[in-house]
Amino acid sequence: MRQIINISLPESMAKYVNNAVKKGRFASKSEFFRHLLREQSENDLYKELKKDQKEFKKGNGILLHTLKDLR
């Protein structure tokens, strides 16, 4: 199910979004923002993985041998 979210943008940002859509980079304004949210989500996951790698290298991780070890 989709949910409508309204946002308010400064004129310069609104023009940027409109231009990106007009140039065909995105099918719609909604797709522009969905793209940004996907990128942010991937960036958050990347940062978390990097943090976990550092913790694992410090010896603060748990080595899992099977999926059952997650429990």
Secondary structure by P-SEA (a helix, b strand, c coil): cbbbbbbbbcaaaaaaaaaaaaacccccaaaaaaaaaaaaaaaaaaaaaaaaaaaaaaccbbbbccccccc
